[in-house]
């Protein structure tokens, strides 16, 4: 058998709060497929609060279908074979993403191409990225200054916890850095009337977009919000929470894609087409996964993300350690995919990995 998988558990540098919960660590699975001359990797890591599947359900499927997956990857056209497998066995998005990473690598190598050129011919390997800044920190201006000195042109800030304090901090940042691109994420914090008030206040600060401002989002509520504020709105969580999410796109300007949450590479490409239909720009972001998943998310950001906008790939610092050591990945606020690769992973790190199959 050439296919195997290892469970990992990596502590966050600091406890992470998302979707009303606090998480101490990130859990997922590193998938491995060994050919005659190289070891290939993928990652499946459901994101609590975003993914519809659980960690345990992915583990069960990996154990159940180990032999079948190995046989598919041994085929000359594993990508097409996997699509049928996903339908027949109801494979959830994060596992689709991890298996596609392996299958496309196999096919790219068979065609003597890099994975990026096989997926997206002629695509630039350089991807601009944003960085995260906490508005709850008393040293916001100092933190922003450090990010700018490191070459970042775009910052992302969470809002909705203590809005007036956050607004005060944003005003200070905008006054000191008038050319800085600022985007905010409300994580579905506000009722419609509150969202109307807050979005109009944010709009005065030349914010690039506000992500998921509404607690309860429907075409009707989003249309009302969009008609009463000129602040650009972005969708993220809604794409997995609501089957009617494509009906929201006429009232938004940005669509946030988390490839691990969406699923197969083809499903990500299809989601990009939905965005294009309504002239939404696409921002590709990680699911706070390990360096393996971030590598493939970066490839999809290069091929599917809108040009001229930054993408959310700078999240490795949130983890206290990683499945492999990677230095100098980010330079001048961007990632150059042509110089990135996944080194051999040492699965004997018992503090990180547990072998499943």
C-alpha positions in Angstrom: 0.0 0.0 0.0 1.4 3.4 -1.0 -1.2 5.6 0.8 -1.1 6.4 4.5 -2.3 9.0 6.8 -1.2 10.5 10.2 -3.3 12.5 12.6 -1.7 15.6 14.0 -2.4 17.9 16.9 -0.7 21.3 17.0 -1.2 23.8 19.8 -2.0 27.4 18.9 0.5 30.0 20.0 -2.4 31.6 21.9 -5.9 30.2 22.4 -8.0 31.0 19.3 -11.6 32.2 19.5 -13.8 31.6 16.5 -17.6 31.1 16.0 -18.2 31.6 19.7 -15.7 28.9 20.8 -12.2 28.9 22.1 -9.7 26.4 20.7 -6.3 25.4 22.2 -5.0 23.4 19.3 -5.5 22.6 15.6 -6.2 19.0 14.6 -6.1 17.3 11.2 -4.5 14.7 9.0 -1.5 14.6 6.8 -2.0 12.3 3.9 1.0 10.6 2.3 1.4 8.8 -1.0 4.8 7.3 -1.9 5.8 6.8 -5.5 9.0 5.1 -6.7 11.0 8.2 -6.3 9.2 10.7 -4.1 6.9 11.2 -1.2 3.8 13.3 -1.9 1.7 15.0 0.8 -1.8 16.4 1.2 -3.9 17.5 4.2 -7.4 17.1 5.4 -8.3 19.3 8.4 -11.9 20.2 9.1 -12.2 23.7 10.5 -14.6 23.9 13.5 -17.3 26.5 13.0 -16.8 26.5 9.2 -16.6 22.9 8.0 -19.7 20.8 7.9 -17.8 17.6 8.8 -16.1 16.5 12.0 -12.6 15.4 12.7 -13.9 12.0 13.8 -15.9 11.5 10.6 -12.8 12.2 8.4 -10.8 9.8 10.5 -13.4 7.1 10.1 -13.4 7.5 6.3 -9.7 7.4 6.0 -9.6 4.1 7.9 -12.5 2.7 6.0 -11.3 3.6 2.5 -7.5 3.3 2.8 -7.2 0.5 0.2 -9.6 2.1 -2.2 -7.8 5.4 -2.1 -4.5 3.8 -2.6 -5.8 1.9 -5.7 -7.2 5.2 -7.1 -3.9 7.0 -6.7 -2.1 4.2 -8.5 -4.2 4.9 -11.6 -3.0 7.1 -14.5 -6.0 9.4 -14.1 -6.6 9.6 -10.3 -8.3 13.0 -10.5 -11.3 11.8 -12.5 -11.5 8.6 -10.5 -11.6 10.5 -7.3 -14.5 12.7 -8.4 -16.7 9.5 -8.8 -15.4 8.3 -5.4 -16.4 11.5 -3.7 -20.0 11.1 -5.0 -20.4 7.4 -4.4 -19.0 7.5 -0.8 -20.2 11.0 0.2 -16.6 12.2 0.9 -16.7 15.5 2.9 -14.9 18.7 1.6 -11.7 18.6 3.7 -10.9 15.1 2.7 -11.6 15.9 -1.0 -9.2 18.8 -0.7 -6.4 16.6 0.7 -6.9 13.7 -1.7 -7.0 16.1 -4.7 -3.7 17.5 -3.6 -2.2 14.1 -4.0 -4.0 13.2 -7.2 -3.0 16.4 -9.0 0.6 16.0 -8.0 0.6 12.5 -9.4 -0.8 13.8 -12.7 1.5 16.8 -12.9 4.5 14.5 -12.4 3.2 12.2 -15.1 3.0 15.1 -17.4 6.4 16.4 -16.3 5.0 19.7 -15.2 5.0 21.7 -12.0 1.8 21.5 -10.1 1.1 25.2 -10.6 1.6 25.0 -14.3 -0.5 21.8 -14.5 -3.4 23.5 -12.6 -3.2 27.0 -14.0 -1.0 27.4 -17.1 0.8 30.7 -17.3 -0.1 31.8 -13.8 2.4 34.0 -11.9 3.9 32.2 -8.9 3.9 35.4 -6.8 0.9 35.9 -4.5 0.4 39.1 -2.5 -0.9 38.4 1.1 -2.5 40.3 3.9 -1.5 40.1 7.6 -3.6 40.1 10.7 -3.7 42.9 13.3 -5.6 42.8 16.5 -7.6 45.9 17.4 -7.9 44.8 21.0 -4.1 45.4 21.5 -3.2 48.7 23.0 -0.1 48.9 20.7 -2.1 48.8 17.5 -0.1 51.6 15.8 3.2 50.0 16.7 2.0 46.6 15.4 0.8 48.1 12.1 4.2 49.9 11.8 6.0 46.6 12.1 3.8 45.0 9.5 4.4 47.8 7.0 8.1 47.6 7.7 7.9 43.9 6.8 6.4 44.8 3.4 2.7 44.3 3.9 0.3 46.6 2.2 -2.9 45.1 3.4 -4.1 44.3 7.0 -7.1 42.4 8.2 -8.8 43.2 11.5 -11.5 41.4 13.5 -14.4 43.7 14.5 -17.6 43.1 16.4 -16.4 42.3 19.9 -16.0 45.9 21.2 -17.0 48.0 18.2 -16.5 51.5 19.6 -13.0 50.6 20.8 -12.3 48.9 17.4 -13.5 51.9 15.5 -11.3 54.3 17.5 -8.3 52.1 16.8 -9.1 52.0 13.1 -9.4 55.8 13.0 -5.9 56.1 14.4 -4.5 53.6 11.9 -6.2 55.3 9.0 -5.1 58.8 10.1 -1.4 57.6 10.4 -1.4 55.4 7.3 -3.8 56.9 4.6 -2.5 54.6 1.9 -2.8 51.3 3.8 -5.4 48.8 2.6 -7.6 47.8 5.5 -10.2 45.0 5.5 -12.4 44.0 8.5 -14.2 40.8 9.4 -17.3 40.9 11.6 -17.8 37.1 11.8 -21.6 37.6 11.6 -21.8 39.7 14.7 -24.6 42.2 13.9 -28.3 42.4 13.5 -29.4 44.3 10.4 -30.0 47.7 12.1 -26.7 47.5 13.9 -24.9 46.4 10.8 -26.3 49.4 8.9 -24.9 51.8 11.6 -21.5 50.1 11.9 -20.9 49.7 8.1 -21.6 53.4 7.5 -19.2 54.4 10.2 -16.6 52.0 8.8 -17.2 53.3 5.3 -15.8 56.7 6.3 -12.4 55.1 6.9 -12.0 53.8 3.3 -12.2 50.1 4.3 -11.6 47.7 1.4 -14.5 45.5 2.5 -16.4 44.2 5.6 -16.6 40.4 5.8 -19.8 38.8 7.0 -21.4 41.7 8.9 -24.9 40.1 9.3 -25.9 37.6 12.0 -28.8 36.4 10.0 -28.1 36.7 6.3 -30.8 36.3 3.6 -31.0 37.8 0.1 -33.6 40.3 1.5 -31.5 41.4 4.5 -28.3 41.6 2.5 -30.0 43.6 -0.3 -31.3 46.1 2.3 -27.8 46.4 3.8 -26.2 46.9 0.4 -28.7 49.5 -0.6 -28.1 51.6 2.5 -24.3 51.5 2.7 -21.6 51.9 0.0 -19.1 49.8 2.1 -18.2 46.7 0.0 -19.5 43.5 1.6 -17.8 40.1 1.5 -19.1 36.6 2.0 -17.2 33.8 3.8 -19.0 31.5 6.3 -22.3 31.9 4.4 -21.0 29.8 1.5 -21.2 26.6 3.6 -24.0 27.6 6.0 -26.7 28.4 3.3 -27.6 26.5 0.2 -28.9 29.7 -1.3 -25.6 31.5 -1.0 -25.2 32.1 -4.8 -28.3 34.3 -4.5 -26.4 36.6 -2.1 -23.7 37.4 -4.7 -25.6 40.2 -6.5 -25.4 42.2 -3.2 -21.7 41.6 -2.5 -18.4 42.7 -4.0 -16.0 40.0 -2.6 -16.2 36.3 -2.1 -13.8 34.7 0.4 -12.8 31.2 -0.5 -11.4 28.7 2.0 -10.4 25.8 -0.3 -10.2 23.3 2.6 -13.8 24.1 3.5 -15.1 24.2 0.0 -13.7 20.8 -1.0 -12.2 19.4 -4.3 -10.1 21.6 -6.6 -12.9 21.4 -9.1 -15.5 22.6 -6.6 -13.2 25.6 -5.8 -12.9 26.4 -9.5 -16.7 26.2 -9.8 -17.1 28.6 -6.8 -14.7 31.0 -8.6 -17.0 30.9 -11.6 -20.0 31.8 -9.4 -18.1 34.8 -8.2 -17.2 35.8 -11.8 -20.9 35.7 -12.8 -21.7 38.5 -10.4 -18.3 40.4 -10.7 -17.3 39.5 -7.2 -13.5 39.6 -6.5 -12.1 36.5 -5.0 -9.9 36.4 -1.9 -8.4 33.0 -1.0 -7.6 32.3 2.6 -6.3 29.3 4.7 -8.3 27.3 7.2 -5.6 27.7 9.8 -4.1 24.4 8.7 -0.5 23.2 8.8 2.2 24.2 6.2 1.0 21.3 4.0 -2.5 22.7 3.5 -1.2 26.2 3.3 1.0 25.2 0.4 -1.9 24.0 -1.7 -4.1 26.9 -0.6 -1.4 29.2 -2.0 -1.5 27.4 -5.3 -5.2 27.9 -5.6 -4.8 31.6 -4.5 -2.4 32.1 -7.4 -4.8 30.5 -9.9 -8.3 31.5 -8.6 -7.7 34.6 -6.5 -8.3 38.0 -8.0 -5.3 39.9 -9.2 -4.4 43.2 -7.4 -5.8 42.0 -4.1 -4.1 40.3 -1.1 -4.9 36.8 0.0 -5.0 35.3 3.5 -2.1 32.9 3.6 -0.1 34.4 6.5 -1.5 32.2 9.3 1.4 29.9 10.2 2.4 32.2 13.1 -0.9 31.2 14.9 0.6 27.7 15.4 3.1 27.1 18.1 4.9 24.7 15.8 4.3 23.0 12.4 4.6 19.7 10.6 7.8 20.9 9.0 10.2 23.8 9.3 9.8 26.5 6.7 11.9 29.7 6.8 11.7 32.9 4.8 8.4 32.0 3.1 7.0 35.5 3.2 9.0 38.4 1.7 7.9 41.9 1.2 4.3 41.0 1.8 4.1 38.2 -0.7 4.8 34.5 -1.3 6.8 33.2 -4.2 5.4 29.7 -5.0 8.2 28.9 -7.4 10.6 28.7 -4.5 8.3 26.7 -2.1 8.2 23.0 -1.7 7.2 20.5 1.0 10.2 18.8 2.5 10.2 15.2 3.8 8.0 15.1 6.9 9.3 13.2 9.9 6.3 11.3 11.1 8.3 9.9 14.1 7.6 13.2 15.9 5.4 11.5 18.5 4.4 14.8 20.1 2.7 15.7 16.8 1.7 12.6 14.9 -0.3 9.5 15.4 -0.4 7.0 12.5 -3.9 6.0 11.4 -3.2 3.6 8.4 
